Amino acid sequence: MRNTRFSPNFYYHIVDRGVDDKEVFLEHKDYLRFLVSLFVFNDEKLYPDHVSQFIQDPTELIKVYSVDQRRRLVDVIAFTLLPNHFHIFIKEKEKNVISRLMHRLCMGYTHYFNLKYHRKGVLWQGTFHAELIDEEAYFLHIVSYIHLNILDLYFFQWRNGMLGDWDEAKKKMQNYRWSSYAYYRHKKMLIPFIDLILERQDWFGDYFSRNEDFEKNLQLWSQRNLGNFL
């Protein structure tokens, strides 16, 4: 059972894993489906039929939606999707909307996944984990940590502060599609509608006035021994 209580205008690090740590994203369209859902479901008005429509051509999202047409439930600040789990850093805008969004997101994706892969039953490992992030200085760590999770696919030793080749790690991160890293580092649109998903916070520019500052913070954080940090 999750003990975290959600409150408006507070920030949370959200994590959920596949049951028994099994993979929940098996191919390109699975990742895309999840991100389309993250955008469409993050709205006071719910149009679930639109998810299937946009998975065929996600660029249609840009034509159909504008900021003025939507009332976000949360601000999505950063994310990384990996084969067996995901990380999302979000800000709750109104009371209890995080739970509403995550229910839509996880249940909707489970329905899609089970139909596609001819399976039944639960997909996620129980209730999603949520950690309150209530100190601004810690925002920088969470943003860095979420993006550094990409390195689990290539350099698992980074978690022990033993990442040897930062230049190679940087290349892996900037070419990984299913993360917000490239958006913050290079303004590079690896996902065509990523600027519709993300909401940049005022404090981000205060700490990272240059793109190089963002990367420097990641490099410093990659040198820490994180142990079993989520």
C-alpha positions as CSV (number, residue, x, y, z in Angstrom):
1,M,0.0,0.0,0.0
2,R,1.3,3.5,-0.9
3,N,1.5,5.9,2.0
4,T,2.3,9.0,0.0
5,R,-0.5,11.6,0.1
6,F,-0.8,13.9,-2.9
7,S,-1.2,17.6,-2.5
8,P,-1.6,20.4,-5.2
9,N,1.6,22.2,-6.3
10,F,3.9,19.5,-4.9
11,Y,6.3,17.4,-6.9
12,Y,6.5,13.6,-7.1
13,H,8.7,11.0,-8.5
14,I,6.5,8.2,-9.9
15,V,7.8,4.7,-10.7
16,D,6.1,1.5,-11.8
17,R,7.5,-1.8,-12.9
18,G,6.2,-4.8,-14.8
19,V,5.0,-7.7,-12.6
20,D,7.9,-9.9,-11.6
21,D,10.1,-7.3,-13.4
22,K,8.9,-8.6,-16.8
23,E,9.2,-6.3,-19.8
24,V,6.2,-4.1,-20.5
25,F,7.5,-2.4,-23.6
26,L,8.4,-4.9,-26.3
27,E,8.6,-2.8,-29.4
28,H,8.6,0.7,-30.7
29,K,4.8,1.1,-30.9
30,D,4.5,0.1,-27.2
31,Y,6.6,3.0,-26.0
32,L,4.8,5.3,-28.4
33,R,1.4,4.1,-27.2
34,F,2.3,4.8,-23.6
35,L,3.5,8.3,-24.4
36,V,0.5,9.1,-26.5
37,S,-1.6,8.0,-23.5
38,L,0.4,10.1,-21.2
39,F,-0.5,13.1,-23.3
40,V,-4.1,12.4,-24.0
41,F,-5.1,11.2,-20.5
42,N,-3.4,14.2,-18.9
43,D,-6.5,16.3,-19.5
44,E,-9.6,17.1,-17.4
45,K,-11.6,16.1,-20.5
46,L,-11.0,12.5,-21.4
47,Y,-11.1,11.2,-24.9
48,P,-9.9,7.6,-24.7
49,D,-10.8,6.8,-28.3
50,H,-8.3,9.3,-29.5
51,V,-5.4,7.1,-28.2
52,S,-5.9,4.5,-30.8
53,Q,-6.3,7.2,-33.5
54,F,-3.0,8.9,-32.7
55,I,-0.9,5.8,-32.3
56,Q,-1.0,5.3,-36.1
57,D,0.3,8.8,-36.7
58,P,1.4,10.6,-33.5
59,T,2.2,13.8,-35.4
60,E,-1.6,14.3,-35.7
61,L,-1.5,15.3,-32.0
62,I,0.3,18.5,-33.0
63,K,-2.5,19.4,-35.5
64,V,-5.4,18.5,-33.3
65,Y,-4.3,19.8,-29.9
66,S,-3.1,23.1,-28.6
67,V,-2.3,24.3,-25.1
68,D,-5.5,26.4,-25.0
69,Q,-7.6,23.3,-25.7
70,R,-6.4,21.4,-22.7
71,R,-6.6,21.5,-18.9
72,R,-3.7,19.5,-17.6
73,L,-4.2,17.3,-14.5
74,V,-0.4,17.4,-13.8
75,D,2.7,19.0,-15.2
76,V,5.0,16.3,-16.6
77,I,8.6,17.5,-16.1
78,A,10.7,14.6,-17.0
79,F,10.4,10.9,-17.9
80,T,12.3,7.8,-19.0
81,L,10.7,4.6,-20.2
82,L,12.7,1.4,-20.0
83,P,11.8,-2.1,-21.1
84,N,10.4,-3.2,-17.7
85,H,9.5,0.0,-15.9
86,F,9.1,3.8,-16.2
87,H,10.0,7.0,-14.3
88,I,8.0,10.2,-14.4
89,F,8.6,13.4,-12.5
90,I,5.4,15.4,-12.1
91,K,3.7,18.2,-10.3
92,E,0.2,17.8,-9.1
93,K,-2.0,20.7,-10.1
94,E,-5.2,19.8,-8.2
95,K,-6.0,17.5,-5.4
96,N,-5.8,13.7,-6.2
97,V,-5.3,14.1,-9.9
98,I,-2.1,12.1,-9.9
99,S,-4.1,9.0,-8.8
100,R,-6.6,9.7,-11.6
101,L,-4.0,10.1,-14.3
102,M,-2.0,7.0,-13.2
103,H,-5.2,4.9,-13.1
104,R,-6.1,6.0,-16.6
105,L,-2.5,5.5,-17.8
106,C,-1.7,2.1,-16.3
107,M,-5.2,0.5,-16.8
108,G,-5.4,1.8,-20.4
109,Y,-1.9,0.5,-21.2
110,T,-2.6,-2.9,-19.6
111,H,-5.8,-3.3,-21.7
112,Y,-3.8,-2.4,-24.9
113,F,-0.9,-4.8,-24.0
114,N,-3.1,-7.7,-23.1
115,L,-5.0,-7.5,-26.3
116,K,-1.9,-7.1,-28.4
117,Y,0.0,-9.9,-26.9
118,H,-2.9,-12.3,-26.2
119,R,-2.5,-12.4,-22.4
120,K,-4.6,-11.9,-19.3
121,G,-4.1,-10.5,-15.8
122,V,-2.2,-7.8,-14.2
123,L,0.7,-6.1,-16.0
124,W,2.2,-3.8,-13.3
125,Q,3.8,-4.7,-10.0
126,G,1.1,-3.5,-7.6
127,T,0.4,0.1,-6.8
128,F,2.8,2.6,-8.4
129,H,5.5,4.0,-6.2
130,A,5.3,7.7,-5.5
131,E,7.9,9.8,-3.6
132,L,7.3,13.3,-2.5
133,I,10.0,15.7,-3.7
134,D,9.6,18.7,-1.4
135,E,13.0,20.5,-1.6
136,E,13.9,22.4,-4.7
137,A,17.6,21.4,-4.4
138,Y,16.4,17.8,-4.8
139,F,14.6,18.6,-8.0
140,L,17.9,18.7,-9.8
141,H,18.9,15.3,-8.5
142,I,15.6,13.7,-9.5
143,V,15.7,15.2,-13.0
144,S,19.3,13.9,-13.4
145,Y,18.6,10.5,-12.0
146,I,15.5,9.9,-14.2
147,H,17.6,10.6,-17.3
148,L,20.6,8.6,-16.1
149,N,18.4,5.5,-15.8
150,I,18.9,5.1,-19.5
151,L,22.4,3.9,-18.7
152,D,21.0,0.8,-17.0
153,L,20.7,-0.6,-20.6
154,Y,24.4,-0.1,-21.3
155,F,26.6,0.6,-18.3
156,F,24.9,-0.8,-15.1
157,Q,28.1,0.0,-13.1
158,W,27.1,3.7,-13.2
159,R,24.9,3.1,-10.2
160,N,28.1,2.3,-8.2
161,G,29.8,5.5,-9.3
162,M,32.0,3.6,-11.7
163,L,31.0,5.0,-15.1
164,G,34.2,5.1,-17.0
165,D,33.4,6.7,-20.3
166,W,31.1,9.7,-20.0
167,D,31.3,10.7,-23.7
168,E,30.0,7.2,-24.7
169,A,27.3,7.4,-22.0
170,K,26.3,10.8,-23.3
171,K,25.9,9.5,-26.8
172,K,23.7,6.6,-25.6
173,M,21.4,9.1,-23.7
174,Q,21.1,11.6,-26.5
175,N,20.1,8.9,-29.0
176,Y,17.6,7.2,-26.7
177,R,14.1,8.0,-27.9
178,W,12.0,7.1,-24.9
179,S,13.2,9.8,-22.5
180,S,13.0,13.6,-22.2
181,Y,16.9,13.9,-22.1
182,A,17.3,15.1,-25.6
183,Y,14.6,17.7,-25.1
184,Y,16.5,19.4,-22.3
185,R,20.0,18.9,-23.6
186,H,19.7,19.7,-27.3
187,K,16.1,20.7,-27.9
188,K,16.1,17.8,-30.2
189,M,12.7,16.3,-31.1
190,L,13.3,12.5,-31.1
191,I,9.6,12.2,-30.3
192,P,7.6,14.6,-32.5
193,F,5.1,15.6,-29.8
194,I,7.4,15.7,-26.8
195,D,6.8,19.5,-26.3
196,L,3.1,18.7,-25.8
197,I,3.9,16.3,-23.0
198,L,6.4,18.3,-21.0
199,E,5.9,21.5,-19.0
200,R,9.1,23.2,-18.2
201,Q,9.2,24.7,-14.7
202,D,10.4,28.2,-13.8
203,W,13.1,26.8,-11.5
204,F,14.6,24.8,-14.4
205,G,15.9,27.9,-16.2
206,D,17.3,29.3,-12.9
207,Y,19.6,26.3,-12.5
208,F,20.2,25.4,-16.1
209,S,20.4,28.6,-18.0
210,R,22.6,26.8,-20.5
211,N,22.2,23.3,-22.0
212,E,25.7,22.6,-20.9
213,D,24.8,23.2,-17.2
214,F,22.1,20.5,-17.5
215,E,24.6,17.9,-18.8
216,K,27.3,18.9,-16.2
217,N,24.8,18.2,-13.5
218,L,24.1,14.7,-15.0
219,Q,27.8,14.0,-15.2
220,L,28.3,14.9,-11.5
221,W,25.4,12.8,-10.5
222,S,26.7,9.8,-12.5
223,Q,29.7,9.7,-10.2
224,R,27.7,9.0,-7.1
225,N,27.2,5.6,-5.6
226,L,23.4,5.1,-5.6
227,G,23.2,1.5,-4.5
228,N,19.5,0.4,-4.8
229,F,18.0,3.8,-5.3
230,L,14.8,3.4,-7.3
